[in-house]
Amino acid sequence: MGQPHVVTGMDAISAGLRHPGLKQALYDEGAVIMDGTLLTLHGEAHRRRRVLEFRVFRKDFFHWYERTVFPATLRASMAGDIAAGRSELVDLGYRVTMNLTADFAGIDRPDQTQEETESLLRLVAVFSEGATIIHSTRPKDVVRDEVRAAIADFEPRFLAPSVARRRALLARLDAGEITEDDLPRDVLTVILQKGDPDEFTPDMLTREIAFYLQAGAHSTANSTIHAFHDIYSWAEAEPARWTRLRDDPVFFQRCVHESLRLHPASPVAWRTATCPMDLPEAGSVAEGDTVEFRLAEANRDRALFGDDADIFNPERQVAPPTLPFGHTFGTGVHTCLGRDLDGGVVPRGAVDPETHQYGTITLFLRDLFARGARQTPDDPPRLATHTARKNWGHYPIVFDPAREWT
């Protein structure tokens, strides 16, 4: 493969990611877990899959999820850490977001035990490394073998029982014993009810649900930890800022959006040209050429975000149509389906704090800080070493009663 065409401008990236002749290419090496999933499909196949799975987002789904599913999952996931008075944020972030993503994907955890949660978490971590294998610092064939072993464990232990329960519910729906509102609101239910069995073979169904688990848990957990670090560091520099964070949840969400801008889950997007084309910044692109859209670089464009674009500044003003988090959630047909779930709705003008949709990252972090969460003084956080991405690998925190929000 020759050198990719590089695109860094915000508008040029928007145009390129919307071009119908460019197909996803970043996850080709992770085909063991990503082949045929929503994120890697192209054209009409992708459109059909997206339309099918978008059925999950019915009847004010995000508002319902924030106020019904999230609080219960958060309490259950954090109970042991709160009792202990301390936690490791990488582990906690993955546990919380994995449980939330499992609810969304359709994976049951009937035992509700720590062992069950840790078992699923280990599998999801393997799926995540397989999906982002292009950035792994470990031997890639070793990672692929680990993914295959994880799939072989995941399918009978977690996926098969979840499928069986939903098929039984769908049979009751067909018999008129229950209504649509009695069905789980998740991707697996939608696939089993409306999907084409010829498309969703057992292997394909396993990869699709595993994709949702790792994509949601991996990206959301890392984004949550980055945001904790950015917000904590910013507030500690001027302790009076803590009062504003406590009293203004809409501003707190703005802080989360600023962190998301600085730390996109994927710093680049790769696409392969399916036909010859001309693209802004890239110029003439031949069929088969790769185009690299540098999302992280565009998110720090000084012309759009100011001379301090490289630092965390939640006070900055960003002019529409540029979003405060830039291209972090992607653009075009591959825009992250969970954007509003993770980041909430971008406020435009005055909003009602009581009814505004904040997103799960904001709600999670506000809960942590309300409980007095802070860095552990004698055990500083450290970056991960198994990936070239600058994610946190160790982030211990304590819950200080003296710093609880009242």
C-alpha positions in Angstrom: 0.0 0.0 0.0 1.3 3.4 -0.9 1.3 6.5 1.3 -2.2 7.6 2.2 -3.7 10.9 1.1 -3.9 13.0 4.2 -6.8 15.3 5.1 -6.6 17.6 8.2 -9.1 20.4 7.6 -12.5 20.3 9.5 -14.6 21.0 6.4 -12.5 18.8 4.1 -12.9 15.9 6.6 -16.7 16.5 6.7 -16.9 16.3 2.9 -14.6 13.3 2.7 -16.4 11.2 5.3 -19.6 11.9 3.5 -18.3 10.7 0.1 -20.2 7.6 -1.0 -17.2 6.2 -2.8 -15.0 5.9 0.3 -15.4 2.8 2.5 -14.1 2.1 6.0 -10.5 0.8 6.1 -9.2 1.4 9.7 -10.4 -2.0 11.0 -9.3 -4.3 8.2 -6.5 -5.8 10.3 -9.1 -6.5 13.1 -11.4 -8.6 10.8 -11.4 -11.4 13.3 -13.9 -9.4 15.3 -14.9 -6.6 12.9 -15.6 -8.4 9.6 -19.1 -7.6 8.4 -20.1 -5.5 11.4 -22.0 -2.3 11.1 -18.8 -0.2 11.3 -17.1 -2.0 8.4 -20.0 -2.4 6.0 -20.3 -0.1 3.0 -23.0 1.2 0.7 -26.4 -0.4 0.6 -25.4 -3.2 3.0 -24.4 -0.6 5.6 -27.6 1.4 5.0 -29.8 -1.6 5.5 -28.0 -2.6 8.7 -28.1 0.9 10.1 -31.8 1.3 9.4 -32.5 -2.1 11.1 -30.5 -1.4 14.2 -31.6 2.2 14.5 -35.0 0.7 15.5 -33.6 0.5 19.0 -33.8 4.3 19.2 -37.6 4.4 19.5 -39.9 6.4 21.8 -37.5 8.9 23.2 -34.9 6.2 23.8 -32.0 8.3 25.0 -34.1 10.2 27.6 -35.5 6.9 28.8 -32.1 5.4 29.0 -30.6 8.2 31.0 -33.3 8.3 33.6 -34.3 4.6 33.8 -31.5 2.2 32.8 -28.4 4.3 33.7 -29.0 5.1 37.4 -29.7 1.5 38.3 -26.7 0.2 36.3 -24.4 2.9 37.8 -25.4 2.1 41.4 -24.9 -1.6 40.9 -21.5 -1.2 39.2 -20.2 1.2 41.8 -21.5 -0.3 45.0 -18.3 -2.2 46.0 -16.0 0.8 45.2 -18.1 3.2 47.2 -18.1 0.8 50.2 -14.3 0.5 49.9 -13.8 4.2 49.7 -11.5 3.9 46.7 -11.4 2.6 43.1 -9.2 2.2 40.1 -10.8 4.3 37.4 -9.8 2.3 34.4 -11.4 -0.8 35.9 -14.4 1.1 37.2 -14.9 3.0 33.9 -14.9 -0.3 32.0 -17.2 -1.9 34.4 -19.8 0.9 34.3 -19.6 1.4 30.5 -19.5 -2.3 29.8 -22.7 -2.9 31.8 -24.4 0.0 30.1 -23.3 -1.2 26.7 -24.4 -4.8 27.5 -27.8 -3.4 28.3 -27.9 -1.6 25.0 -26.4 -4.5 23.0 -28.7 -7.1 24.6 -26.4 -9.3 26.7 -28.0 -10.5 30.0 -26.0 -10.9 33.2 -28.5 -13.0 35.2 -26.1 -13.8 38.1 -25.3 -10.1 38.8 -22.1 -11.2 40.6 -18.7 -9.7 40.6 -17.3 -12.8 38.9 -19.8 -12.6 36.1 -19.0 -8.9 35.5 -15.3 -9.5 35.6 -15.6 -12.4 33.1 -17.5 -10.4 30.6 -15.2 -7.4 31.1 -12.2 -9.6 30.3 -13.8 -10.8 27.1 -14.8 -7.2 26.1 -11.2 -6.0 26.7 -9.9 -8.7 24.3 -12.5 -7.8 21.7 -11.4 -4.1 22.1 -7.8 -4.9 21.5 -8.7 -7.0 18.5 -10.8 -4.2 17.0 -8.0 -1.7 17.4 -5.2 -4.1 16.5 -3.7 -1.6 14.1 -2.5 0.3 17.1 -1.6 -2.6 19.3 2.1 -2.8 20.4 1.8 -6.6 20.9 2.3 -9.3 18.2 -0.9 -9.1 16.1 -1.3 -12.9 15.5 -1.2 -13.4 19.3 -3.9 -10.8 19.7 -6.0 -12.5 17.0 -5.7 -15.9 18.7 -6.8 -14.4 22.0 -9.8 -12.9 20.2 -10.8 -16.2 18.7 -10.6 -17.8 22.2 -12.7 -15.0 23.7 -15.3 -15.5 21.0 -15.4 -19.2 21.8 -16.1 -18.4 25.4 -18.5 -15.5 24.9 -21.0 -17.2 22.6 -22.1 -20.1 24.8 -21.7 -18.3 28.1 -23.3 -14.9 27.4 -24.8 -14.7 23.9 -26.6 -18.0 23.6 -28.7 -17.6 26.8 -29.5 -14.0 25.8 -30.7 -15.1 22.4 -32.8 -17.9 24.0 -34.5 -15.5 26.4 -35.4 -13.0 23.6 -36.6 -15.7 21.2 -39.0 -16.9 24.0 -40.3 -13.3 24.4 -40.7 -12.9 20.7 -42.8 -16.2 20.7 -45.0 -14.7 23.4 -45.3 -11.5 21.4 -46.5 -13.6 18.4 -49.0 -15.4 20.6 -50.4 -12.1 21.8 -49.3 -12.7 25.4 -47.2 -9.5 25.6 -46.8 -6.2 23.6 -43.9 -4.6 21.9 -43.3 -2.4 25.0 -42.6 -5.6 27.0 -39.6 -6.5 24.8 -36.1 -5.5 25.8 -34.9 -2.3 24.1 -31.6 -3.5 22.6 -29.8 -4.4 19.4 -30.0 -8.2 19.8 -33.8 -8.1 20.1 -34.1 -5.9 17.0 -31.9 -8.3 15.0 -33.8 -11.4 16.1 -37.1 -9.8 15.4 -36.5 -8.0 12.2 -33.1 -9.1 10.9 -32.5 -11.5 7.9 -31.4 -14.9 9.2 -29.4 -15.5 6.1 -27.4 -12.3 6.9 -27.1 -12.9 10.6 -25.5 -16.3 10.7 -24.4 -17.4 14.1 -20.8 -16.2 13.5 -22.1 -12.9 12.1 -24.5 -12.3 15.0 -21.6 -13.0 17.5 -19.3 -10.5 15.8 -22.1 -7.9 15.6 -23.0 -8.0 19.3 -19.3 -8.3 20.3 -18.7 -5.2 18.2 -21.3 -3.2 20.1 -19.9 -4.4 23.4 -16.3 -3.4 22.7 -17.1 -0.2 20.7 -19.3 1.2 23.5 -17.2 0.0 26.4 -13.8 0.8 25.0 -14.4 4.2 23.6 -16.7 5.4 26.4 -14.5 4.2 29.2 -11.4 5.9 27.8 -13.3 9.1 27.1 -14.7 9.0 30.7 -11.2 8.7 32.2 -9.8 11.4 30.0 -12.6 13.7 31.0 -12.1 13.0 34.7 -8.5 13.9 34.4 -9.1 17.1 32.4 -11.9 18.3 34.7 -10.1 17.4 37.9 -6.8 19.0 36.8 -8.7 22.2 35.6 -10.7 22.6 38.8 -7.7 21.8 41.2 -5.8 24.7 39.5 -8.4 27.1 40.8 -10.5 25.4 43.5 -13.3 27.9 43.2 -14.1 26.2 39.9 -15.5 23.2 41.8 -18.5 25.3 42.9 -19.4 26.0 39.3 -19.0 22.4 38.3 -21.3 21.4 41.2 -24.0 24.0 40.6 -24.1 24.2 36.7 -24.6 20.7 35.2 -24.9 22.3 31.7 -21.5 23.8 32.1 -20.2 20.5 33.4 -21.4 18.9 30.1 -19.5 21.6 28.2 -16.4 20.4 30.1 -17.0 16.9 29.0 -17.4 18.0 25.3 -14.1 19.9 25.6 -12.3 16.8 26.8 -14.0 14.7 24.0 -12.6 17.2 21.5 -9.0 16.8 22.8 -9.2 13.0 23.0 -11.2 11.4 20.2 -11.6 7.7 20.6 -10.0 7.2 17.2 -7.4 9.9 16.3 -7.8 9.1 12.6 -10.3 7.7 10.2 -9.1 5.6 7.2 -11.1 5.1 4.0 -10.4 3.2 0.8 -11.5 4.6 -2.5 -13.9 2.3 -4.4 -13.6 4.5 -7.6 -11.5 7.4 -8.8 -12.4 10.7 -7.3 -11.2 14.2 -6.4 -11.4 15.2 -2.7 -10.7 18.5 -0.9 -7.1 18.6 0.3 -6.4 15.1 -1.0 -6.7 16.0 -4.7 -6.9 13.2 -7.2 -7.5 9.8 -5.5 -7.3 6.6 -7.5 -9.4 3.5 -6.9 -7.8 1.5 -4.1 -6.0 4.4 -2.6 -6.2 5.1 1.1 -7.3 8.4 2.6 -6.3 9.3 6.2 -8.6 11.8 7.9 -6.8 13.2 10.9 -9.6 13.8 13.3 -7.5 14.6 16.3 -5.5 17.2 14.3 -8.7 18.8 13.0 -10.1 19.0 16.5 -7.2 21.2 17.4 -7.5 23.6 14.5 -6.6 27.0 15.8 -8.7 28.8 13.3 -11.8 27.1 14.7 -10.9 26.6 18.3 -8.5 29.4 19.1 -4.8 29.8 19.8 -5.2 27.7 22.9 -6.7 24.8 20.9 -4.2 22.3 22.4 -5.3 22.8 26.0 -8.4 22.1 28.0 -10.5 25.3 28.2 -14.2 24.7 28.7 -14.8 28.5 28.5 -13.9 28.6 24.8 -16.6 29.6 22.3 -17.1 27.5 19.2 -19.1 29.0 16.3 -21.7 26.7 14.7 -21.8 24.6 12.6 -18.6 23.3 14.3 -19.5 21.1 17.2 -17.8 21.6 20.5 -16.3 18.1 20.4 -15.3 18.5 16.7 -15.1 15.2 14.7 -14.8 13.0 17.8 -17.9 11.0 17.0 -17.3 11.0 13.2 -19.3 12.4 10.4 -21.5 10.9 7.7 -23.0 7.5 7.5 -20.5 6.2 10.1 -21.3 8.8 12.7 -21.3 7.0 16.1 -24.8 5.8 16.8 -24.1 6.4 20.5 -23.2 10.0 20.2 -26.2 11.4 22.0 -26.1 8.5 24.5 -22.5 9.3 25.5 -22.3 13.0 25.0 -25.9 14.1 25.3 -27.5 16.8 23.3 -25.4 19.9 22.5 -27.2 22.9 24.1 -28.2 25.7 21.8 -29.0 28.7 23.9 -30.7 28.4 27.2 -31.9 24.9 28.2 -33.8 23.6 31.2 -31.3 21.8 33.5 -34.0 19.5 34.8 -35.0 18.1 31.4 -31.8 18.5 29.4 -30.1 15.4 28.0 -26.6 15.3 29.4 -25.2 12.0 28.2 -23.9 9.1 30.3 -20.3 10.4 30.6 -21.5 13.6 32.2 -23.8 11.8 34.6 -21.2 9.3 35.5 -18.6 11.9 36.3 -21.0 14.1 38.2 -21.8 11.1 40.4 -18.1 10.5 41.0 -17.3 14.1 41.9 -20.4 14.4 44.0 -19.0 11.5 46.1 -15.7 13.3 46.6 -13.7 11.4 44.0 -10.1 12.6 43.6 -6.7 11.3 42.6 -4.8 9.1 45.0 -2.0 11.3 46.3 0.6 8.6 46.7 -0.2 6.6 43.5 -0.3 8.9 40.4 -2.1 7.8 37.2 -0.1 6.2 34.4 -0.6 5.9 30.7 -1.3 2.5 29.1 1.7 0.7 27.5 -0.1 -1.9 25.3 -1.3 0.6 22.7 0.1 3.5 20.7 -3.1 5.4 21.6 -2.6 7.8 24.6 -5.1 6.2 26.9 -4.8 5.8 30.7 -3.7 2.4 31.9 -3.8 3.0 35.7 -5.8 5.7 37.4 -6.4 5.1 41.2 -9.0 7.4 42.9 -10.3 7.7 46.5 -13.7 9.0 47.7 -13.0 11.8 50.2 -16.0 12.6 52.4 -14.7 16.1 53.0 -15.0 16.8 49.3 -18.5 15.4 48.7 -21.0 17.7 47.0 -23.8 18.7 49.4 
